[in-house]
Amino acid sequence: MSGANTSSLTPVYFILNGIAGLEAAHIWISLPFCFMYLIAVTGNCGLIYLIIHEEVLHRPMYYFLALLSATDISGCNTIVPSMLCIFWFSLKEIGFNTCLVQMFFIHMLTGMESDVLMLMAFDRYVAICYPLRYSTILTNTVITKAGLATLIRSVLLMIPFTFLIKRLPYCRGNLIHHTYCDHMAVAKLSCGNIKINAIYGLIAAVFIGGFDMFCISMSYVMIIHAVLKLSSADARHKAFSTCTSHICAIVITYVPAFFNFFTHRFGGSTIPHHVHIFIANLYLLLPPTLNPIVYGVKTKQICEAVIKFLIGNVLGLTRACP
C-alpha cells in the first residue's frame, strides 16, 4: 500500500481527494468557500474586538457570543486552509498523526459550538425569567467556569475518537474521498471491525447534540411560559426580540448538522457522494459565516457599536488628512 508501514498496517500519510469527480472544477468550487472563510474570520474577529472594547457589550450575553465567535474562528482555521491547498495547489497529502489532530479538533469544536448555544439559551432564560437577578446569577466567575466546562466536556468526549482510529489496521488504501479528515471517512479505510467507531460516533452525537437540544428546548419552553404571563403586548414583543438572534443561530447550526447526519446515515446511494461532501463542508462553514451577520443585524447594541466604530474611523481618517 502506498504510503503505508506494512508491518503495522498504519499509513504514513493519507491523501485527501477533495470532491471526487469534480476535480476539474476545484478552482471554481473553492471561490465560495474562500469567500465564506474571509467573511467568517473577519466577522467573528470583529465581534470579539467590539465585545472587548465596547463597555456597553460587557454583559454575559456578549461574553457567550465572544466564546461562540472564538469557537467559529478556530473551526474555520482547522479545515479551510487545508481545503484550499487541495483545491488550488493539489496538496493532498496529510500525515497520519496530523489527520488525527485535525479530526479531533473538528469534532471537538463542533461539539463545543453546540455547548455554547446551550449556554446562550440558559443566558436568555435567566435574563427573561429572572431579570433582577441576571447580573448576580451570571457573574464573570460563573461564565468562566461554564466556558471551561464546555471545553472539558467536548475534549473528553472527542479524545476516544483518536484512539478508536489509531487502533485500526488499514489495508484498503490511503485515499480519503473528502476535503478533511472525517472520523468515519478515515475508519472506512480500515479492514478491521469499525462497528465500535460507528456506535461511539452515534453516542457522542446524541450525548452532545441531543442533550444540548433538550436543554435549549426546555429553556425556551420556560421562556415562552414566562413571556406569555406578561400583560403588555409591547413587553412580550421586547422579550421575544432579545431571543431572535439566538434562535437564528440555533437554526443555522442545527439544521445543516442534522441534515448532514441523516444524509450520511440514511442517504445511501440515493445521494451522490459529491453532494455529501458539499453538505459536510457547509455544515462546518455556514454557522461561522452567518452568525456574525445575524448578530450584527439583529442585535441593536452590536449594530450601534459597529456604526460607532465605523464613524470613529472615518472621522479619524478625515482629521488625519491635510
C-alpha positions as CSV (number, residue, x, y, z in Angstrom):
1,M,0.0,0.0,0.0
2,S,1.4,3.4,-1.0
3,G,2.5,5.5,2.0
4,A,1.9,2.7,4.4
5,N,4.0,0.9,7.0
6,T,3.3,-2.7,6.0
7,S,4.5,-4.2,9.3
8,S,1.9,-2.4,11.3
9,L,-0.6,-1.6,8.6
10,T,-0.7,2.0,9.8
11,P,-0.4,4.6,6.9
12,V,2.4,7.1,7.0
13,Y,0.0,9.6,5.3
14,F,-3.4,9.8,3.9
15,I,-4.4,11.5,0.6
16,L,-7.4,13.9,0.8
17,N,-9.1,13.7,-2.6
18,G,-11.3,16.7,-2.2
19,I,-14.6,16.4,-4.1
20,A,-14.2,13.3,-6.2
21,G,-15.5,13.6,-9.8
22,L,-15.3,17.4,-9.8
23,E,-11.5,17.8,-9.8
24,A,-11.7,20.0,-12.9
25,A,-14.0,22.4,-11.1
26,H,-12.0,22.6,-7.9
27,I,-10.8,26.2,-8.5
28,W,-14.4,27.4,-9.1
29,I,-15.7,25.4,-6.1
30,S,-13.0,26.9,-3.9
31,L,-14.2,30.5,-4.5
32,P,-17.4,30.5,-2.4
33,F,-15.7,28.5,0.3
34,C,-12.8,31.1,0.3
35,F,-15.4,33.9,0.4
36,M,-17.2,32.4,3.3
37,Y,-13.9,31.8,5.1
38,L,-13.0,35.5,4.8
39,I,-16.4,36.6,6.0
40,A,-16.3,34.2,8.9
41,V,-12.8,35.2,10.1
42,T,-13.3,38.9,9.6
43,G,-16.8,39.0,11.1
44,N,-16.0,36.9,14.2
45,C,-12.8,38.7,14.8
46,G,-14.7,42.0,14.5
47,L,-17.3,40.8,17.1
48,I,-14.6,39.8,19.6
49,Y,-12.9,43.1,19.1
50,L,-16.1,45.1,19.7
51,I,-17.1,43.0,22.8
52,I,-13.6,43.6,24.3
53,H,-13.5,47.3,23.6
54,E,-17.1,48.5,24.0
55,E,-18.2,48.8,27.6
56,V,-21.9,48.5,26.7
57,L,-21.2,44.9,25.5
58,H,-19.6,43.8,28.7
59,R,-22.6,41.6,29.6
60,P,-23.0,37.8,29.9
61,M,-24.9,37.5,26.6
62,Y,-22.0,39.1,24.7
63,Y,-19.3,37.1,26.6
64,F,-21.0,33.9,25.5
65,L,-21.2,35.4,21.9
66,A,-17.4,36.1,22.1
67,L,-16.9,32.4,23.1
68,L,-19.0,31.3,20.1
69,S,-17.0,33.5,17.8
70,A,-13.7,32.2,19.1
71,T,-15.0,28.6,18.5
72,D,-16.1,29.5,15.0
73,I,-12.7,31.1,14.1
74,S,-10.9,28.0,15.4
75,G,-13.2,25.7,13.5
76,C,-12.7,27.6,10.2
77,N,-8.9,27.6,10.6
78,T,-8.9,23.9,11.2
79,I,-10.4,22.9,7.8
80,V,-10.4,25.8,5.3
81,P,-6.6,26.4,4.8
82,S,-6.0,22.7,4.1
83,M,-9.1,22.5,1.9
84,L,-7.9,25.5,-0.2
85,C,-4.5,23.8,-0.5
86,I,-6.3,20.8,-2.1
87,F,-8.3,22.9,-4.5
88,W,-5.6,25.4,-5.5
89,F,-2.3,23.5,-5.3
90,S,-3.3,19.8,-5.3
91,L,-1.5,19.4,-1.9
92,K,-3.5,16.4,-0.9
93,E,-1.1,14.5,1.4
94,I,-1.7,14.7,5.2
95,G,0.3,12.8,7.8
96,F,-1.4,10.1,9.8
97,N,-1.0,11.9,13.1
98,T,-1.8,15.3,11.5
99,C,-5.0,13.8,10.2
100,L,-5.9,12.6,13.7
101,V,-5.2,16.0,15.2
102,Q,-7.4,17.7,12.5
103,M,-10.2,15.1,13.1
104,F,-10.0,15.7,16.9
105,F,-10.3,19.5,16.6
106,I,-13.1,19.4,14.0
107,H,-15.3,17.2,16.2
108,M,-14.3,18.9,19.4
109,L,-15.1,22.4,18.1
110,T,-18.4,21.4,16.6
111,G,-19.3,19.8,19.9
112,M,-18.2,23.0,21.7
113,E,-20.3,25.2,19.4
114,S,-23.4,23.2,20.4
115,D,-22.5,23.6,24.1
116,V,-22.1,27.3,23.7
117,L,-25.5,27.6,22.1
118,M,-26.9,25.7,25.1
119,L,-25.2,28.2,27.5
120,M,-26.7,31.1,25.4
121,A,-30.1,29.6,25.8
122,F,-29.6,29.5,29.6
123,D,-28.5,33.1,29.4
124,R,-31.7,34.1,27.7
125,Y,-33.7,32.1,30.2
126,V,-32.1,33.9,33.2
127,A,-32.4,37.3,31.5
128,I,-36.2,36.9,30.8
129,C,-37.3,34.8,33.8
130,Y,-35.1,36.4,36.5
131,P,-34.2,39.9,35.1
132,L,-33.5,41.4,38.6
133,R,-31.0,38.6,39.4
134,Y,-29.4,38.4,36.0
135,S,-26.1,40.0,36.9
136,T,-25.8,38.2,40.2
137,I,-26.5,34.7,38.7
138,L,-24.3,35.1,35.7
139,T,-21.2,36.5,37.2
140,N,-17.8,36.5,35.4
141,T,-16.8,33.6,37.6
142,V,-19.8,31.6,36.6
143,I,-19.3,32.4,32.9
144,T,-15.7,31.4,33.0
145,K,-16.5,28.1,34.8
146,A,-19.3,27.4,32.3
147,G,-16.9,28.1,29.3
148,L,-14.3,25.8,30.8
149,A,-16.9,23.1,31.4
150,T,-18.0,23.1,27.8
151,L,-14.4,22.9,26.6
152,I,-13.6,20.0,29.0
153,R,-16.8,18.1,28.1
154,S,-16.0,18.4,24.3
155,V,-12.4,17.4,24.8
156,L,-13.2,14.3,26.9
157,L,-15.9,13.1,24.5
158,M,-13.7,13.5,21.4
159,I,-10.4,12.0,22.7
160,P,-11.7,8.4,22.3
161,F,-12.2,9.1,18.5
162,T,-8.4,9.4,18.1
163,F,-7.7,6.1,19.9
164,L,-10.5,4.3,18.0
165,I,-8.9,5.4,14.7
166,K,-5.3,4.7,15.8
167,R,-6.1,1.0,16.9
168,L,-7.4,0.1,13.4
169,P,-5.4,-1.7,10.7
170,Y,-5.5,-0.1,7.3
171,C,-5.4,-2.2,4.2
172,R,-7.9,-0.5,1.8
173,G,-5.5,2.2,0.6
174,N,-4.9,5.6,2.0
175,L,-7.2,7.7,-0.3
176,I,-9.9,9.7,1.7
177,H,-12.7,10.9,-0.5
178,H,-13.2,14.1,1.5
179,T,-11.8,17.6,2.0
180,Y,-10.8,17.0,5.6
181,C,-10.2,14.0,8.0
182,D,-13.7,13.0,9.0
183,H,-13.9,10.2,11.6
184,M,-16.0,7.7,9.6
185,A,-14.3,8.6,6.3
186,V,-11.0,7.5,7.8
187,A,-12.4,4.5,9.6
188,K,-13.9,3.1,6.3
189,L,-10.3,2.7,5.0
190,S,-9.7,0.0,7.7
191,C,-10.1,-3.7,7.1
192,G,-10.8,-4.1,10.8
193,N,-14.1,-4.0,12.7
194,I,-15.3,-0.4,12.8
195,K,-18.7,-1.1,14.4
196,I,-17.5,0.4,17.7
197,N,-16.4,3.5,15.8
198,A,-19.9,3.9,14.4
199,I,-21.6,3.2,17.7
200,Y,-19.4,5.6,19.6
201,G,-19.9,8.3,17.0
202,L,-23.7,7.9,17.3
203,I,-23.4,8.0,21.2
204,A,-21.3,11.2,21.1
205,A,-23.7,12.9,18.6
206,V,-26.7,12.0,20.8
207,F,-25.0,13.0,24.0
208,I,-23.8,16.3,22.7
209,G,-26.4,17.3,20.1
210,G,-29.4,15.6,21.8
211,F,-28.6,16.7,25.3
212,D,-27.9,20.3,24.2
213,M,-31.1,20.5,22.1
214,F,-33.1,19.1,25.0
215,C,-31.7,21.8,27.3
216,I,-32.3,24.5,24.7
217,S,-35.8,23.4,24.2
218,M,-36.6,23.3,27.9
219,S,-35.1,26.9,28.3
220,Y,-37.4,28.2,25.5
221,V,-40.4,26.4,27.0
222,M,-39.9,28.2,30.2
223,I,-39.1,31.5,28.4
224,I,-42.4,31.2,26.4
225,H,-44.3,30.4,29.6
226,A,-42.8,33.5,31.4
227,V,-43.3,35.8,28.4
228,L,-47.0,34.8,27.9
229,K,-47.7,35.9,31.5
230,L,-46.7,39.5,30.7
231,S,-49.8,41.7,30.4
232,S,-48.4,44.2,27.8
233,A,-48.0,43.2,24.2
234,D,-45.0,45.5,23.9
235,A,-43.3,43.8,26.8
236,R,-43.9,40.4,25.2
237,H,-42.6,41.6,21.9
238,K,-39.5,43.1,23.5
239,A,-38.8,39.9,25.5
240,F,-39.1,37.7,22.4
241,S,-37.0,40.1,20.3
242,T,-34.0,39.5,22.6
243,C,-34.1,35.8,21.6
244,T,-34.3,36.4,17.8
245,S,-30.5,36.3,17.1
246,H,-30.0,33.2,19.3
247,I,-32.9,31.3,17.6
248,C,-31.4,32.2,14.2
249,A,-28.0,30.9,15.4
250,I,-29.7,27.6,16.5
251,V,-31.3,27.1,13.1
252,I,-28.1,28.0,11.2
253,T,-26.2,25.4,13.3
254,Y,-28.5,22.5,13.9
255,V,-30.4,22.3,10.5
256,P,-27.2,21.7,8.5
257,A,-25.9,19.4,11.3
258,F,-29.0,17.2,11.3
259,F,-29.2,17.2,7.5
260,N,-25.5,16.1,7.3
261,F,-26.1,13.5,10.0
262,F,-29.1,11.9,8.3
263,T,-27.9,12.1,4.7
264,H,-24.7,10.3,5.8
265,R,-26.5,7.5,7.6
266,F,-29.7,7.1,5.6
267,G,-29.0,8.8,2.2
268,G,-27.1,5.7,1.0
269,S,-26.6,5.6,-2.8
270,T,-29.6,7.9,-3.4
271,I,-27.5,11.0,-2.8
272,P,-24.3,11.5,-4.9
273,H,-21.0,11.4,-3.0
274,H,-20.1,15.0,-4.0
275,V,-23.3,16.2,-2.5
276,H,-22.4,14.6,0.8
277,I,-19.1,16.4,0.7
278,F,-20.7,19.8,-0.1
279,I,-23.2,19.3,2.8
280,A,-20.4,18.3,5.2
281,N,-18.4,21.5,4.3
282,L,-21.4,23.8,4.5
283,Y,-22.3,22.2,7.9
284,L,-18.9,23.4,9.2
285,L,-18.7,26.8,7.4
286,L,-22.3,28.1,7.3
287,P,-22.6,28.9,11.1
288,P,-19.3,30.8,11.4
289,T,-20.2,32.8,8.2
290,L,-23.7,33.7,9.2
291,N,-23.5,34.1,13.0
292,P,-21.7,37.5,13.0
293,I,-24.1,38.8,10.2
294,V,-27.1,37.7,12.2
295,Y,-25.9,39.2,15.5
296,G,-24.7,42.3,13.7
297,V,-28.1,42.9,12.1
298,K,-30.5,41.6,14.7
299,T,-28.8,42.9,17.9
300,K,-29.2,46.7,18.4
301,Q,-26.2,47.1,20.8
302,I,-23.8,45.4,18.3
303,C,-25.2,47.3,15.4
304,E,-24.8,50.6,17.2
305,A,-21.2,49.6,18.2
306,V,-20.4,48.8,14.6
307,I,-21.7,52.1,13.4
308,K,-19.9,53.9,16.2
309,F,-16.6,52.1,15.3
310,L,-17.0,52.9,11.5
311,I,-17.9,56.6,12.1
312,G,-15.0,57.0,14.5
313,N,-12.5,55.6,12.0
314,V,-13.9,57.7,9.2
315,L,-13.7,60.9,11.3
316,G,-10.2,59.8,12.4
317,L,-9.1,59.4,8.7
318,T,-10.7,62.8,7.8
319,R,-8.9,64.6,10.6
320,A,-5.6,63.0,9.6
321,C,-5.9,64.2,6.0
322,P,-4.1,67.6,5.4
